Amino acid sequence: MKVFIITIEGMDSSERLAAKAFESAKQFGYEAFYFAAYTKDDSLSLFEDHNIKPVWDYNIPYFDLYNKWTSVPGTRGCFASHYALWNICVEFNEPIIILEHDAILLREWSSPEWSDVLHLDWEGSIRRRKMRNGFDQYCTVQENSVFRMGFSPGEASGVHSMNCTYAYAINPNGAKKLINETKINGWFASDRFIREPIVSIETIHPKIAEEQPEAIEMFTTAF
């Protein structure tokens, strides 16, 4: 199974975390690759090349919140990186794993079956749960199985979306759906963009990946 680790080149903390992600992938027999993250600048070139709208323009009650998020350069670069990897998934015509630099793999690939997107950490983001005081909600765990994640974030009630994009597997069918959605309606923060019913979002127990403890500590210290 190919694993692509999104890494901000030239940023020591990102490269250090990504190296740990890379080593965890090699340890458990994955075919690992570093993927240079898009920046706030070259992401605009990618959007222009693919004729992607700069702002998600849905007629939804919380549009002002979404519009604010899309103005953050880091959000733009993050989405561009994931979008580029969805295209690689389609090009290879095989499932891939996408890791952000702060993730780490915990075990070998068990060849699970899933529909479109498989989040690799059934518990969800530790940092996000701390930020929201446990307000983000998940489906009850179904042990030793693949099951619907059912994530509904507190800041966008009713939207069933990816709860952070630090570790997930995606197949070509799911990647095509997300690429098509991008070209029709524009881009947005990747963790809220990957959502039902555009794609089916499932997770797996036992978890295959999680956030790195060092990354969680860095985040806590920074804020």
C-alpha positions as CSV (number, residue, x, y, z in Angstrom):
1,M,0.0,0.0,0.0
2,K,1.4,3.4,-1.0
3,V,1.6,6.1,1.6
4,F,2.1,9.7,0.8
5,I,3.2,12.0,3.6
6,I,2.5,15.7,3.1
7,T,5.5,17.6,4.2
8,I,6.3,21.3,4.4
9,E,9.7,21.5,2.9
10,G,12.1,23.8,4.7
11,M,10.1,23.8,7.9
12,D,12.1,21.9,10.5
13,S,9.1,20.8,12.7
14,S,7.2,19.5,9.7
15,E,10.2,17.6,8.3
16,R,11.0,16.1,11.7
17,L,7.4,14.9,12.2
18,A,7.2,13.6,8.6
19,A,10.4,11.6,9.1
20,K,8.7,9.8,12.0
21,A,5.7,9.2,9.8
22,F,7.9,7.8,7.1
23,E,9.8,5.5,9.5
24,S,6.5,4.2,10.9
25,A,5.3,3.4,7.4
26,K,8.5,1.5,6.5
27,Q,8.4,-0.4,9.8
28,F,5.0,-1.9,8.9
29,G,5.8,-2.6,5.3
30,Y,4.2,0.3,3.5
31,E,5.6,1.9,0.4
32,A,6.3,5.4,1.7
33,F,6.8,8.6,-0.2
34,Y,7.3,12.2,1.0
35,F,5.0,14.7,-0.8
36,A,6.0,18.3,-0.9
37,A,3.1,20.4,0.4
38,Y,1.6,23.1,-1.7
39,T,2.1,26.6,-0.3
40,K,-0.2,29.6,-0.2
41,D,1.4,30.8,-3.4
42,D,1.8,27.7,-5.6
43,S,-1.7,26.5,-4.6
44,L,-3.1,29.4,-6.6
45,S,-1.3,28.2,-9.7
46,L,-2.7,24.7,-9.1
47,F,-6.2,26.1,-8.8
48,E,-5.8,28.2,-12.0
49,D,-4.4,25.2,-13.9
50,H,-7.4,23.1,-12.9
51,N,-10.0,25.9,-13.3
52,I,-11.0,25.7,-9.6
53,K,-13.0,28.4,-8.0
54,P,-11.1,30.2,-5.2
55,V,-14.0,30.2,-2.7
56,W,-16.7,27.6,-1.9
57,D,-19.9,29.4,-2.9
58,Y,-22.7,27.3,-1.4
59,N,-26.0,28.9,-0.3
60,I,-25.8,27.6,3.3
61,P,-26.4,29.3,6.6
62,Y,-22.8,29.1,7.8
63,F,-21.3,30.4,4.5
64,D,-19.7,33.4,6.3
65,L,-17.8,31.0,8.5
66,Y,-16.7,28.9,5.5
67,N,-15.8,32.1,3.6
68,K,-13.6,33.2,6.5
69,W,-11.8,29.9,6.6
70,T,-11.0,29.9,2.9
71,S,-9.1,33.2,3.3
72,V,-6.5,31.4,5.5
73,P,-3.4,30.7,3.3
74,G,-2.5,27.5,5.2
75,T,-6.0,26.2,4.6
76,R,-5.6,26.9,0.9
77,G,-2.2,25.1,0.7
78,C,-3.5,22.2,2.7
79,F,-6.5,21.6,0.4
80,A,-4.3,21.9,-2.7
81,S,-2.0,19.2,-1.3
82,H,-4.9,16.8,-0.7
83,Y,-6.4,17.7,-4.1
84,A,-3.2,16.9,-5.9
85,L,-3.0,13.5,-4.1
86,W,-6.5,12.7,-5.1
87,N,-5.4,13.2,-8.7
88,I,-2.4,10.9,-8.1
89,C,-4.8,8.2,-6.7
90,V,-6.8,8.4,-9.9
91,E,-3.7,8.4,-12.1
92,F,-2.4,5.3,-10.3
93,N,-5.9,3.7,-10.4
94,E,-5.3,2.2,-6.9
95,P,-6.1,3.1,-3.3
96,I,-3.5,5.1,-1.5
97,I,-3.0,6.4,2.1
98,I,-2.6,10.1,2.7
99,L,-0.9,11.2,5.9
100,E,-0.2,14.7,7.0
101,H,3.1,15.3,8.7
102,D,1.7,14.9,12.2
103,A,0.4,11.4,11.8
104,I,2.0,8.1,12.5
105,L,1.1,4.5,11.4
106,L,0.5,1.9,14.2
107,R,0.2,-1.4,12.4
108,E,0.3,-3.3,9.1
109,W,-2.2,-2.8,6.4
110,S,-5.0,-5.4,7.0
111,S,-6.6,-5.1,3.5
112,P,-10.0,-3.8,4.7
113,E,-12.9,-3.1,2.4
114,W,-14.4,0.3,2.3
115,S,-16.5,2.4,-0.1
116,D,-14.8,5.8,-0.8
117,V,-12.8,7.2,2.2
118,L,-11.5,5.3,5.2
119,H,-10.3,7.4,8.2
120,L,-7.6,5.4,9.9
121,D,-8.2,6.7,13.5
122,W,-11.7,5.8,14.7
123,E,-11.3,7.9,17.8
124,G,-10.8,11.1,15.8
125,S,-8.5,14.0,16.5
126,I,-7.3,14.4,20.0
127,R,-6.5,18.0,19.4
128,R,-9.9,18.7,18.0
129,R,-11.7,17.1,20.9
130,K,-9.7,19.3,23.3
131,M,-10.4,22.4,21.3
132,R,-14.2,21.7,21.3
133,N,-14.3,20.4,24.8
134,G,-15.6,17.1,23.5
135,F,-18.3,18.7,21.4
136,D,-17.4,16.9,18.2
137,Q,-19.5,13.7,17.9
138,Y,-18.7,10.3,16.5
139,C,-20.6,7.1,16.0
140,T,-20.3,4.4,18.6
141,V,-17.2,2.2,18.0
142,Q,-17.8,-1.2,16.4
143,E,-14.9,-3.2,17.5
144,N,-12.8,-5.2,15.0
145,S,-14.6,-3.8,12.0
146,V,-15.0,-1.1,9.3
147,F,-18.0,1.1,10.1
148,R,-19.5,4.5,9.2
149,M,-17.7,7.3,11.1
150,G,-20.8,9.5,11.4
151,F,-18.8,12.6,12.4
152,S,-20.7,15.8,12.9
153,P,-18.5,18.8,13.8
154,G,-19.7,21.3,16.4
155,E,-18.9,24.4,14.3
156,A,-21.1,23.2,11.3
157,S,-23.9,21.2,12.9
158,G,-25.4,18.6,10.6
159,V,-22.5,18.4,8.3
160,H,-21.0,14.9,8.3
161,S,-17.4,15.4,7.2
162,M,-13.9,14.3,7.7
163,N,-12.7,15.1,11.3
164,C,-9.2,16.3,10.3
165,T,-7.3,14.9,7.4
166,Y,-4.2,13.7,9.1
167,A,-4.6,10.0,8.1
168,Y,-7.0,8.4,5.7
169,A,-7.1,5.9,2.8
170,I,-8.9,6.8,-0.4
171,N,-9.7,4.8,-3.5
172,P,-10.0,6.1,-7.1
173,N,-13.8,6.1,-7.0
174,G,-13.8,8.4,-3.9
175,A,-11.0,10.5,-5.3
176,K,-13.0,11.1,-8.6
177,K,-16.0,12.2,-6.6
178,L,-14.0,14.8,-4.6
179,I,-12.2,16.1,-7.7
180,N,-15.6,16.5,-9.5
181,E,-17.1,18.3,-6.5
182,T,-14.1,20.6,-6.5
183,K,-14.4,21.5,-10.1
184,I,-18.2,22.1,-9.8
185,N,-18.4,24.0,-6.5
186,G,-14.9,25.1,-5.6
187,W,-12.6,24.3,-2.8
188,F,-12.7,24.5,0.9
189,A,-10.9,23.3,4.1
190,S,-10.1,19.7,3.4
191,D,-11.5,18.2,6.6
192,R,-14.9,19.8,6.0
193,F,-14.8,19.3,2.2
194,I,-14.5,15.5,2.5
195,R,-18.1,14.9,3.6
196,E,-21.2,12.9,3.1
197,P,-23.1,12.4,0.9
198,I,-20.4,13.4,-1.7
199,V,-18.4,10.4,-0.4
200,S,-19.0,7.6,2.0
201,I,-16.8,8.1,5.1
202,E,-15.9,5.0,7.1
203,T,-13.3,4.3,9.8
204,I,-11.7,1.2,11.2
205,H,-11.1,-0.5,14.6
206,P,-8.4,-1.2,15.7
207,K,-7.0,2.1,14.4
208,I,-4.3,2.1,11.8
209,A,-2.9,5.6,12.5
210,E,-3.1,8.4,15.0
211,E,-1.6,11.8,15.7
212,Q,1.9,11.9,16.9
213,P,2.2,12.7,20.6
214,E,5.0,15.2,19.8
215,A,2.7,17.0,17.4
216,I,-0.1,17.2,20.0
217,E,2.3,18.7,22.5
218,M,3.6,21.2,20.0
219,F,0.0,22.3,19.3
220,T,-0.8,22.6,23.0
221,T,2.3,24.6,23.7
222,A,1.7,26.9,20.8
223,F,-1.7,27.8,21.9
